[in-house]
């Protein structure tokens, strides 16, 4: 009985320690990538705003079989596209930003968007970002450590393709 009690309290102490350590991890992360493009803000916003162009440059949604636009309009707020088990909806749009909401098949939601900052005549910086919020569960916070490694390269490649698409068209 004494060994059983020691085992129980040891497991309890280790569990509390794990929850405490993971409580130090942030519950919100932003993954962001930027690229400089030779264009105007309205032109960049119109390309990102139009879901018909996404198959040309976006690695997360475009160029996959089964990707389809899920709304009557293919551009602007309310426009939605589904691919790879993710549904993306444009929630807000202007000449300097396009905000999006993403819903995975498992119901998990996160937000993202694009910002366009003018840095000179005919020169902008395009930022693509994702915002993730996590519950207190240790496995969620541990998994958040790998989001940047998973999404970062795909975002960089997509932004490079976006730059080429905008500068050619």
N, C-alpha and C positions, 0 to 999 in steps of 0.2 A: 504494500500500500504506500509506503514511504517513497519508493522508486517511482511509482505511478504518479504521485503528487509532484515529485521533482520534475518528471517528464512533462506533465501538464503545464506547470508554471514556467518551465524553460521555453516551451512552445509559445506560450502567451507573451513572454518577454521578447522573444525573437520577433514575433508578429508585430508587436507594438513598435519595436525598433525599426522594422522594415517600413511600416506606415509612416513613422516619423521622418525617416530618411527621404522617402519619396514625397513627403509634404514639402520638402525644400525645393523640389523641382517646380518649375513654373506651370501654372494651369492654362496659360495662353502662350502660343508661339506664333510668330509671323515668319514665313519663308518668303523671301523676296529676291528677285533678280532684275537687273537693269541692263539696258543697251541704248546706245546713241544711234539715232536714225536721222537721215537727211530728208526731212519732210515737215509738214505743218501738223499742228495738233488736231485740227478738224479732219484731215485726211487719215491720220493714224487711228483716230477714234472711229471714223466711219468703217474702216477695214475691220477693226476688232469688233465693232458693233454688229457687223453683218455675218451671221453664222454660215452663210453660203461660202465664205472665204476660209473658214476654219480648216477645212480639209487640206488646204494649200500650205498651211504653216503650223497649225497646232498639233503637237505630238500626243497630247493627252486625250483629245477627242477626235481629231480629224484622221483621215487615211485609214479608217477601220471599216470592215464590213459590218453592216448592221447599225452604223451610226445614222441617225435620222433626226431631222428637225421636227420637234414635237408641238409646234404652235403654228397658228395661222400666219403670223408674220415671222420673217427670218432675221429681223433686225430690230434693235431698240428694246426698251423695257417690255418684259413679258415673253420675249423670244426664248425658246428653249431647245436644247438638243440633247439626245441621249446616245451614249456610246460607252463601251467597255464597262457596263454596269454602273455608270454615273450619269445623273441627269443634271445639266447645267442650265440655269435660267439667268438671263440678264435682268437685274433688278433696278438699276439706275444707269442713265447714260447722259453724257454731256461732251463738249469738245475737249475737256481736260481729264475725263475719267469714264471708265465703264466698270460698274460694280456687278458682281455675280454671286449666285448662291449655288452650291453644289450639294447634291444628295446622292449618297452611295446606295447600292441595293440593300445593304443591311440597315438603312435608316439613318446612318451617321451623316450629319450635316456640317458644312463649313462654308465660310465665305471667302471671297477673293475679289480680284479686280485688277484693272490696269490704270495707271496714272501717266499722264503725258505732261512733261514739264519743258517749256521752251527755254533753251539755253543760248540761243542766238537766232539770227535770221535764217529760216529754213532748216533749223536744227533743233531736235527735241531729244529728251531722254525719256524712254518708255520704261516704266516699272511694272512688273507683274508680281503680284503678291497673293499669298493665301494666309488666312487667319484660322487657327485651330484652337478650340477650347476643350479642355480635358476635365473629367471628373477627378475625384480624389483617389481613385483606384490605382494602386501601384503599377499594374500591368499597362494601364493607359499611359501613365507618365513615362514609364520605361520605353514604351513604343515610340513616344514622341521624339526620342533622341535620334531616331533613324529617319524621320520625315524629310529632313533637309538632304540627306544622302540619296534618298529615293527620288524626290521631286526636283531637286536642284539641277541635275544634268538634263532632264527632260525639259525643264523650263528654259535653260540656256539654249538648247538646240531649237526650241520653238521660237524664242525671241530672235535668234539668228535668222531663222527662216522667215519670220515676220518682217524683219529688216529687209531682206532680199525681196520679198513679195512687194512691199510698199515702194521700195526704190525702183523696182522694175516697172510697176504699173503706174 
